[in-house]
Amino acid sequence: MEQPWIHKAKTDLAFIIGPSFFVLAIIFIFQDYIAQIEEYYSFYTWLFLIVFIDVAHVYATLFKTYFVADEFQKQKRRLILLPLFCFVTGIVLFSFGSLVFWSFLAYVAVFHFIRQQYGFMRLYARKETKTKISICIDNLAIYASTGYPMLYWFFSSKRKFNWFVENEFFRFENQRILEILFWVYIGILILYVVYTAVKSIQNRFFNIPKNSIILGTALSWYFGIVYFNDDLIFTLLNVVSHGIPYMALVYFKEIDGKSETELGRLSFLKQYKGLLIYIGILLLIAFSEEFLWEFFVWNENISITNFDFSSWQILLVPLLTVPQFTHYLLDGFIWKTKTKSKV
């Protein structure tokens, strides 16, 4: 059986599977300089990681939905109503306080990040002969790889990083619970390794991309949240391992994997430098959004006006969050229709 690459071996390894391993290697090589980078290059780390990867990947969804005429017509009702739902929900949540709003969004984001890794795992397992046991063990492995680090965050001492804002997650420090969770986590990973080894020997086939995505997920989430307690390291592993694979997946499946006829008005992306245009569009939209955040809300990295918009936050914050919130919810539908997986 051939390896079930999504695009090609080289591109999958470079842009979908590789980012977790690459970033982790960089962190171990340069960990002594992390503090200096955080202190002296904070603007550039914000620009590259938050704006050009984290925010940009949200808008990659446009190339599978709003920018695609046929897809928009098929899901017109959902694509129109969902942003409105997100905006209204955001206003209601923000009316109870900004912490309630950001806490809710943080939990939704965590669920989305976990489900993306599950989706990639299922995509790479799509050609395998599936049994209830194999599906169960695969699911246990991917959910343990992401779930244990998050539970560690909830039950450990205070971390030096946040998903969005401080005190966004419910926390209850308890070492006894952490010990139990750790051994359950180790037990699941051992079970997966043993089962995979036996299955690979029996079938004379080792699924490289599926096992790599599970390993990369386990390493990036464990070292980003549990092993290291550093804001930049968490951001690097969290953002790069999530954003770049998603942008790559959209390009491989929705642009490179389609004919010019199927792409319609987006057919220019199949031409020379189409990839650069795709990336350029994402970066431009991402920077525009983040500029609005800085102008109306944060005033941290780009300070232009001294005007106080605090009285408008109940509308501005939910409105600016609509693309992100919509991306979290919409992603559970748009990939399921064709791949039978949520990515």
Secondary structure, DSSP 8 states (H G I E B T S, - for coil): -----SS-HHHHIIIIIHHHHHHHHHHHHHGGGHHHHHHHSHHHHIIIIIIIIIIHHHHGGGGGTTT-HHHHHHTHHHHHHHHHHHHHHHHHHHHT-HHHHHHHHHHHHHHHHHHHHHHHHHHHTTTS---HHHHHHHHHHHHHHHHHHHHHHHHSS--S--SSSTT-S-----HHHHHHHHHHHHHHHHHHHHHHHHHHHHHT---HHHHHHHHHHHHHHIIIIII---HHHHHIIIIIHHHHHHHHHHHIIIIITS-HHHHGGGGGGGSTTHHHHHHHHHHHHHHHHHHHHIIIII-SS--------GGGHHHHHHHHHHHHHHHHHHHHHHTHHHHSS--
